[in-house]
Amino acid sequence: MIQLLILRALEEAYKNGWLLSTRELATLLKLSSSTVCRYGSKFEDAGFVFTRAGQRKGGEVAGQLENRENLNNLGVTFL
C-alpha cells in the first residue's frame, strides 16, 4: 500500500509539472539525498525519469519528472 502511495505522489508531481528537491525525491524513493546526488546525470526509478531542472530555495537541486512510458525507453537525466 505504501508503494502505491509513493507512485501516486510521483505521478501527481509529474502531471502537475512540480519540481521535487533532492531531499523530497530521496524521501519518496527511500534513499539518502547523497545517493540521489551520486546518480549523476542519468537517473531512473519507479517508472519515472528525473531530470535536473534548476535549484530551489536554499540552493537544493530540483528535478522534474517524466513518465518513462512517454519516453520510449530513451533513458533518464538527473544532474
C-alpha positions as CSV (number, residue, x, y, z in Angstrom):
1,M,0.0,0.0,0.0
2,I,2.8,2.4,0.8
3,Q,4.5,1.8,-2.6
4,L,1.2,2.7,-4.3
5,L,1.1,6.0,-2.3
6,I,4.6,6.8,-3.4
7,L,3.8,6.0,-7.1
8,R,0.7,8.2,-6.8
9,A,2.8,11.1,-5.3
10,L,5.3,10.8,-8.2
11,E,2.5,10.6,-10.8
12,E,0.9,13.8,-9.3
13,A,4.2,15.6,-9.4
14,Y,4.7,14.5,-13.0
15,K,1.2,15.5,-14.1
16,N,1.4,18.9,-12.4
17,G,5.0,19.7,-13.6
18,W,6.2,20.1,-10.0
19,L,9.9,20.3,-9.2
20,L,11.0,18.0,-6.4
21,S,14.0,18.7,-4.4
22,T,16.7,16.1,-4.0
23,R,15.5,15.6,-0.4
24,E,11.9,15.1,-1.4
25,L,12.8,12.7,-4.1
26,A,15.1,10.8,-1.8
27,T,12.4,10.5,0.8
28,L,9.8,9.2,-1.7
29,L,12.3,6.6,-3.1
30,K,13.6,5.7,0.4
31,L,17.1,6.7,-0.5
32,S,19.5,9.2,1.0
33,S,19.9,12.6,-0.6
34,S,23.6,11.9,-1.2
35,T,22.7,8.7,-3.0
36,V,20.3,10.6,-5.3
37,C,23.1,13.2,-6.0
38,R,25.6,10.5,-6.8
39,Y,23.4,9.1,-9.5
40,G,24.8,11.8,-11.7
41,S,23.3,12.8,-15.0
42,K,21.1,9.7,-15.5
43,F,18.6,8.6,-13.1
44,E,15.5,6.4,-13.4
45,D,13.4,4.8,-10.8
46,A,9.8,3.6,-10.2
47,G,8.9,4.1,-13.9
48,F,9.9,7.8,-14.0
49,V,12.7,9.8,-15.4
50,F,14.2,12.5,-13.3
51,T,15.8,15.5,-15.0
52,R,17.7,18.2,-13.2
53,A,15.6,21.4,-13.7
54,G,17.5,24.0,-11.6
55,Q,17.6,24.8,-7.9
56,R,15.0,25.5,-5.2
57,K,15.2,28.0,-2.4
58,G,18.3,27.3,-0.3
59,G,20.2,26.0,-3.3
60,E,18.9,22.5,-3.3
61,V,18.9,20.8,-6.7
62,A,15.4,20.3,-8.1
63,G,14.3,17.6,-10.5
64,Q,11.4,17.4,-12.9
65,L,9.7,14.1,-13.6
66,E,8.7,12.4,-16.8
67,N,6.8,9.2,-17.3
68,R,9.1,6.6,-18.6
69,E,6.4,5.2,-21.0
70,N,6.2,8.5,-22.7
71,L,10.0,8.5,-23.5
72,N,10.0,5.2,-25.4
73,N,12.7,3.9,-23.1
74,L,15.2,6.6,-24.0
75,G,16.8,6.8,-20.6
76,V,16.7,9.5,-17.9
77,T,18.5,12.5,-16.8
78,F,19.1,13.8,-13.3
79,L,22.1,16.1,-12.9
